[in-house]
Amino acid sequence: MSITHQPETPRRAADRVVTVSETYSCRRLTSGRLLAMAACTPPDSDDPVDTAIAASLATNRPDIHRITVERDEFSPARPDRRFSLATVHGFKIDRKPQNIMVMRGPIDAVMAKAKISSEEKAPFLRSAEFLERTGLRCLAIASADIKPDGSVGDYHVEGFVALALEKADKARKEVAGNPNAWVRVNLWSATLRVQHWLNLVMIVALSITGYVIMDPGILPQPLIDPAGPTPYLMGWFRFIHFVAGFGWIVLALTRVWLAFVARDRQLRWRSLWPLKSKKDVKGLIGTIRYYLFIDKEGPVYLAHNPLQQLAYTAIYGLCIVQIFTGLAIYGLYDQYNVFWRILSYPAHWFGIPGLRLIHALIMFFIWVFIIIHIYLAVRADSVERHGGISSMINGGVWLRRGTQPLDAPKVG
């Protein structure tokens, strides 16, 4: 999740200023509350980072009260301890004021002392690494509960704030045009979007050529007549089908790769099975009731709701079967090669006509899924108006500040 935060009164360094460019919450805080936690510093601090974070909070979230700490309750970073510590009283978490200790510093220094779940660790680190490669500086934020006896519990990573150095004029313009009611959330990576549209191209090419191979009679007779004007037309259909098929396999392998290296948790392999708790089951039931027009409003999800994700997981399984049935049929042309002979075993088990029938039926199932997918995408955009369709082009959706998705921290 990201939101642009720009300070109104940043400290100048020549004609450049420190600005808050991105926030990433990985535990329980909204991006606004994470920014508020990062802003828990002494009110008279002249550090440009403290000034930028405090000004960003005041500009973007005037509804969130900044909690300042006394000098004797704030311990700045030192050469032997590269993170700061702040004792914060009454910081609201889940609407309940709590006494916490806030740790803020470089990613590696904070993570050496704080815990983070295995599910969140990989996307957290990949997001930070990506932003730092673009020239931003990421400050990790962690918190620990202060117990009644004054002892401090375990630290847990809450997220990070990414800082940039920008020209002062640009920062002021972005502050002036910054909307407070809506938040743009970066959702789909460029890699996934490219895969999405290439997948569509491959499926269309495979479906058209595959249908003609299955039923050549659909073409006008002069075109398929060996003595006609295009004697090699079927050869071209088969060639295009084979090229698109192997291209589809490469695309499938890149999707598997993305499931293990993606920065966004919505794209990783753990999301293939969305029912991990009772809340997820209730969300699935609520989504089904909403789609059946039983309920006027359904549960809000940032990425795929459980019904969508289960449908995607099922279609992934069908696509895998489709790939192997296609390879089995293709492998029949070279039974002297051990590799192709092994891949073509299903053709010997089910028979060539039976395997071709399965291959053709899966194509129709995939198109049923595509039609339903398009309908639901258009319906969601028309009813919810969050830019879901355009998000597969530009990567982001717009949600009202304060929206609480079931699969992500509260927006804003």
C-alpha positions in Angstrom: 0.0 0.0 0.0 1.3 3.5 -0.8 0.2 7.1 -0.4 2.1 10.2 -1.2 2.9 12.4 1.8 4.5 15.8 1.3 5.5 18.3 4.0 4.2 21.9 3.9 7.2 23.3 5.8 10.1 21.1 5.0 13.7 22.0 5.8 15.6 23.2 2.8 18.9 21.7 1.7 19.9 24.1 -1.1 16.6 24.0 -3.2 15.8 20.4 -2.1 13.7 19.1 0.8 13.1 15.8 2.5 9.7 14.4 1.8 7.8 11.2 2.7 7.1 9.4 -0.6 5.7 6.0 0.5 4.4 4.2 3.5 4.2 0.4 3.8 2.2 -1.1 6.7 2.7 -4.8 7.3 0.9 -5.5 10.5 -2.1 -3.7 12.0 -1.8 0.0 11.3 -3.2 2.1 8.5 -0.7 4.1 6.5 -1.8 7.2 8.4 -1.4 5.6 11.8 2.0 4.3 10.8 3.0 7.8 9.8 1.8 9.0 13.2 3.9 6.4 15.0 6.9 7.5 13.0 6.2 11.1 14.0 6.5 10.3 17.8 9.5 12.6 18.3 10.3 15.6 20.4 8.3 18.7 19.3 11.4 20.9 19.1 13.4 18.4 17.0 15.3 20.1 14.1 16.2 16.8 12.4 15.0 17.1 8.7 13.6 13.6 8.8 11.5 14.4 11.9 10.4 17.6 10.4 9.3 16.0 7.1 7.4 13.2 8.8 5.6 15.6 11.2 4.7 18.0 8.4 3.5 15.1 6.2 1.2 13.9 9.0 -0.2 17.4 9.5 -0.8 17.9 5.8 -2.2 14.6 4.8 -3.9 13.5 8.0 -5.0 16.5 10.0 -7.6 14.3 11.7 -4.8 12.3 13.4 -3.3 14.0 16.5 0.4 13.8 16.6 1.8 12.5 19.9 5.1 14.2 20.8 7.5 12.8 23.4 9.7 14.6 26.0 13.4 14.8 25.4 14.1 12.5 28.4 11.8 9.9 26.8 13.4 10.0 23.4 16.8 8.3 22.7 18.2 9.1 19.3 20.2 6.7 17.2 23.9 6.3 18.1 26.9 4.8 16.2 26.6 1.6 18.3 22.8 1.5 18.0 21.5 2.7 14.7 17.8 3.2 15.7 16.0 5.6 17.9 13.7 4.7 20.8 10.7 6.7 22.0 8.5 6.1 25.0 5.0 6.9 23.8 1.9 7.2 26.1 -1.6 6.9 24.8 -1.0 5.9 21.2 -4.2 4.5 19.8 -4.1 1.0 18.3 -7.4 -0.5 17.3 -9.0 2.6 19.0 -7.5 1.8 22.3 -4.8 4.1 23.9 -1.7 2.1 24.7 1.7 2.8 26.1 4.3 1.6 23.6 8.0 1.9 22.8 8.6 2.9 19.2 11.8 1.9 17.4 12.7 3.7 14.2 15.8 3.2 12.0 17.3 1.4 9.0 15.6 -1.8 7.9 18.5 -4.1 8.8 19.0 -2.6 12.3 15.3 -2.7 13.2 14.8 -6.2 11.9 17.7 -7.5 13.9 15.8 -6.5 17.1 12.1 -6.8 16.0 10.0 -9.8 14.9 8.0 -10.1 11.7 5.8 -12.9 10.5 7.1 -15.2 7.9 4.2 -14.4 5.6 5.0 -10.6 5.7 8.8 -10.8 5.8 9.4 -11.5 2.1 7.1 -8.8 0.6 8.2 -6.3 3.3 11.9 -6.8 2.3 11.2 -6.8 -1.4 9.2 -3.6 -1.2 11.9 -1.9 0.8 14.7 -3.1 -1.5 12.8 -1.9 -4.6 12.2 1.6 -3.2 15.8 1.9 -2.1 17.0 0.9 -5.6 15.0 3.9 -6.9 16.8 6.2 -4.6 14.5 6.4 -1.6 15.6 5.9 2.0 13.5 3.5 4.0 13.1 3.8 7.8 11.6 0.8 9.5 9.1 1.3 12.3 8.6 -1.3 15.1 6.7 -1.1 18.4 6.6 -3.0 21.7 4.1 -2.9 24.5 5.1 -1.3 27.8 3.9 -3.5 30.6 2.4 -2.2 33.8 5.6 -2.9 35.6 7.5 -0.8 33.1 9.2 -3.6 31.3 9.2 -3.6 27.5 7.8 -6.6 25.6 8.9 -8.0 22.2 9.3 -5.6 19.3 7.2 -6.2 16.2 7.8 -4.6 12.8 4.9 -2.3 11.9 6.1 -1.2 8.5 8.4 1.4 6.9 8.4 5.0 5.8 10.3 5.8 2.5 11.9 9.2 2.3 12.9 11.1 -0.8 14.9 14.2 -1.6 12.9 16.5 -4.0 12.9 20.0 -5.3 11.0 22.3 -3.0 8.8 23.6 -5.8 7.7 20.1 -6.8 7.0 19.2 -3.2 4.8 22.3 -2.7 2.8 21.6 -5.8 2.1 18.0 -4.8 1.0 19.1 -1.4 -1.5 21.6 -2.9 -3.0 18.9 -5.1 -3.1 16.2 -2.5 -6.6 14.8 -2.0 -7.6 13.8 1.5 -10.9 12.0 0.9 -9.5 9.3 -1.5 -6.3 7.2 -1.4 -4.7 5.6 -4.4 -3.4 2.2 -3.4 -0.8 0.5 -5.7 -2.1 -3.0 -6.1 -0.8 -4.9 -9.2 2.9 -4.9 -10.2 3.9 -4.1 -13.7 5.1 -7.7 -14.2 1.7 -9.1 -13.3 -0.1 -6.6 -15.6 2.1 -7.5 -18.5 1.4 -11.2 -17.8 -2.3 -10.5 -17.6 -2.5 -9.0 -21.1 -0.1 -11.4 -22.7 -2.2 -14.2 -21.2 -5.2 -12.8 -23.0 -3.4 -12.6 -26.3 -2.1 -16.2 -25.9 -5.5 -17.6 -25.0 -7.2 -15.8 -28.0 -4.6 -17.1 -30.4 -4.7 -20.7 -29.0 -8.5 -20.7 -29.0 -8.9 -19.5 -32.6 -6.3 -21.8 -34.0 -7.3 -24.7 -31.8 -10.9 -24.5 -32.9 -9.9 -24.4 -36.5 -7.6 -27.5 -36.0 -10.5 -29.2 -34.3 -13.0 -28.3 -37.0 -11.4 -27.2 -40.2 -14.8 -27.3 -41.9 -15.5 -23.9 -40.2 -13.3 -22.3 -42.9 -14.6 -21.7 -46.5 -13.9 -24.8 -48.6 -11.7 -23.0 -51.1 -9.3 -22.0 -48.3 -8.7 -25.5 -47.1 -8.7 -27.1 -50.6 -5.1 -28.5 -51.2 -5.5 -27.2 -54.7 -6.9 -23.8 -53.6 -5.2 -20.4 -53.2 -3.8 -21.2 -49.7 -2.7 -24.9 -49.7 -0.6 -24.5 -46.5 -3.3 -22.6 -44.5 -3.8 -25.4 -42.0 0.0 -25.6 -41.6 0.0 -22.0 -40.6 -2.8 -22.5 -38.1 -0.9 -25.4 -36.5 2.3 -23.4 -36.4 0.7 -20.4 -34.7 -1.0 -22.8 -32.2 2.3 -24.5 -31.3 4.2 -21.1 -31.0 1.4 -19.7 -28.8 1.3 -22.9 -26.8 5.0 -22.8 -25.9 4.7 -19.0 -25.3 1.9 -19.8 -22.8 4.1 -22.3 -21.0 6.8 -19.7 -20.6 4.2 -17.3 -19.3 3.0 -19.9 -16.8 6.5 -20.4 -15.6 7.0 -16.7 -15.0 3.7 -16.6 -13.0 5.1 -19.4 -10.8 8.3 -17.4 -10.4 6.2 -14.4 -9.4 4.4 -16.4 -6.8 7.7 -16.8 -4.9 9.4 -13.4 -5.5 6.5 -10.9 -5.7 6.7 -8.0 -3.3 2.9 -7.9 -2.8 1.4 -10.5 -0.6 -1.7 -10.7 -2.8 0.4 -12.3 -5.6 2.4 -14.8 -3.5 1.7 -18.6 -3.4 0.1 -18.3 0.0 -2.8 -16.4 -1.5 -3.8 -19.4 -3.7 -5.8 -20.8 -0.7 -7.6 -17.8 0.8 -9.6 -19.6 3.6 -7.2 -19.5 6.5 -9.6 -18.5 9.3 -13.2 -18.2 10.3 -13.1 -14.6 9.1 -12.2 -15.8 5.6 -15.0 -18.2 5.5 -17.5 -15.5 6.6 -16.0 -13.3 3.9 -16.6 -16.0 1.3 -20.2 -16.5 2.4 -20.8 -12.7 2.4 -19.3 -12.4 -1.1 -21.6 -15.2 -2.4 -24.6 -13.5 -0.8 -23.6 -10.2 -2.4 -23.2 -11.7 -5.9 -26.6 -13.4 -5.6 -28.1 -10.0 -4.8 -29.2 -11.2 -1.3 -27.2 -8.5 0.4 -26.9 -4.9 -0.8 -23.3 -4.6 0.3 -20.6 -7.2 0.4 -17.3 -7.5 2.3 -14.5 -5.2 1.0 -11.3 -6.7 -0.2 -8.3 -4.9 -1.5 -7.2 -7.6 -3.9 -9.2 -10.8 -4.7 -12.0 -11.8 -2.4 -12.1 -15.5 -1.4 -14.5 -16.5 -4.2 -12.4 -14.8 -6.8 -9.2 -16.3 -5.5 -10.7 -19.8 -5.4 -11.9 -19.3 -9.0 -8.4 -18.2 -10.0 -6.8 -21.2 -8.2 -9.2 -23.6 -10.0 -8.5 -22.0 -13.3 -4.7 -22.3 -12.7 -5.3 -26.0 -12.1 -7.3 -26.3 -15.4 -4.5 -24.4 -17.3 -1.9 -26.8 -15.9 -4.0 -29.7 -17.2 -4.5 -27.9 -20.5 -0.7 -27.5 -20.9 0.0 -31.1 -20.2 -2.7 -32.4 -22.5 -1.4 -30.2 -25.2 2.2 -31.4 -24.7 0.9 -35.0 -24.7 -0.7 -34.5 -28.1 2.3 -32.6 -29.5 4.6 -35.4 -28.2 3.0 -38.0 -30.4 4.9 -36.7 -33.4 8.2 -37.9 -32.0 7.9 -41.2 -30.1 11.6 -41.9 -30.6 12.5 -39.1 -28.2 12.3 -40.3 -24.5 11.2 -36.8 -23.3 8.3 -36.6 -25.7 7.4 -40.2 -25.2 7.0 -39.7 -21.5 4.9 -36.6 -22.0 2.6 -38.4 -24.4 1.7 -41.2 -21.9 -1.7 -39.6 -21.2 -2.6 -40.0 -24.9 -1.9 -43.8 -24.6 -3.9 -44.0 -21.4 -7.0 -42.1 -22.5 -6.7 -42.5 -26.2 -5.9 -39.8 -28.7 -9.6 -38.9 -29.4 -10.4 -38.8 -25.6 -7.4 -36.6 -24.9 -8.3 -34.2 -27.7 -11.8 -34.0 -26.3 -10.5 -33.1 -22.8 -8.2 -30.5 -24.4 -11.1 -28.9 -26.3 -13.5 -29.0 -23.3 -11.0 -27.2 -21.1 -10.8 -24.4 -23.7 -14.5 -23.9 -23.4 -14.3 -23.9 -19.6 -11.6 -21.2 -19.7 -13.8 -19.1 -21.9 -16.7 -19.5 -19.5 -14.4 -18.2 -16.8 -13.2 -15.3 -19.0 -16.8 -14.2 -19.7 -17.8 -14.3 -16.0 -14.5 -12.5 -15.1 -15.2 -9.7 -17.5 -18.8 -9.4 -16.3 -17.8 -9.2 -12.6 -15.0 -6.8 -13.4 -17.3 -4.4 -15.2 -20.0 -4.8 -12.5 -17.5 -4.1 -9.7 -16.3 -1.0 -11.5 -19.9 0.2 -12.1 -21.1 -0.4 -8.6 -18.0 0.2 -6.4 -16.3 2.8 -8.7 -12.8 2.1 -7.5 -11.1 1.7 -10.9 -10.6 -2.0 -10.8 -10.5 -2.4 -14.6 -8.0 0.5 -15.1 -5.9 -1.0 -12.3 -4.8 -3.7 -14.6 -3.4 -0.9 -16.8 -2.0 1.6 -14.3 -1.6 -0.8 -11.3 -3.6 1.1 -8.7 -7.1 1.5 -7.3 -8.8 4.4 -5.5 -10.5 3.8 -2.1 -12.0 6.1 0.3 -9.8 7.0 3.3 -10.8 4.9 6.2 -12.0 1.9 4.2 -11.3 -1.3 6.1 -10.5 -4.2 3.6 -10.6 -7.7 5.1 -7.3 -8.6 3.5 -5.3 -5.4 4.3 -4.9 -2.7 6.9 -7.4 0.2 6.9 -6.8 2.5 4.0 -5.3 5.9 4.9 
